[in-house]
Amino acid sequence: MKPLSRRIGPVFVVGLLFIAVASCPAQETKAPKEDPAHEELRELRKHLTDAINRNDLDALLQYLDDDVVVTWQNAEVSRKPAGVRAYYERMMHGPNRIVESIQIDPTVDELTHLYGDSGIAFGSSHDHFKLTDGMDFEVDTRWSAAVVKKNGKWLIASFHASTNMFDNPILRIAIRKVAVWTALIAGVSGLLVGFLGGWVLKRKR
């Protein structure tokens, strides 16, 4: 029979290990620290949104890269800040402007995908348009953007906006207008046919 000390030894060692593990403070699981660039990009989105909602073109242009490319909701493409200015002036500032005002509320689907000093962002925006012809409607927009950091400042290098071509307020308004005009034309045509038919019958009698 083994001496008591030899039989107790392994149990004693296991006990010490258990006590040591139990006495160790549990390691806290910390979320990975967010890249400071994301807060800078939130500021960029805030300033851009404010500039657009105030219709402040000069403020908007300072956040665009020199080689920016913008694809608007009407599928027009503007290149460089000068092209964006020309589009904005024609659509919102000129004597033949189409848009009276716009309010946007963009949100991101997730944090910007960063690749060093560049990144890709995407999300949605609930936009409110007032047109010079009296139309007033809201549009749900999908957007994507490429951003670059130059001289310590984040800029928009590319921006694309689109909406559902099969279901949007402009399409619904157009359908209603067509329906109204179709009903008016059908009504007038019916009255003319009835009048002419009555006149012909009257002549035959």
Beta strands, then each sheet from edge to edge (+ up, - down):
strand 1: 64-71
strand 2: 77-79
strand 3: 99-103
strand 4: 106-108
strand 5: 113-114
strand 6: 118-131
strand 7: 136-150
strand 8: 153-162
sheet 1: 2+ 1- 8- 7+ 6- 3+
sheet 2: 2+ 1- 8- 7+ 6- 4+
sheet 3: 2+ 1- 8- 7+ 6- 5+
end
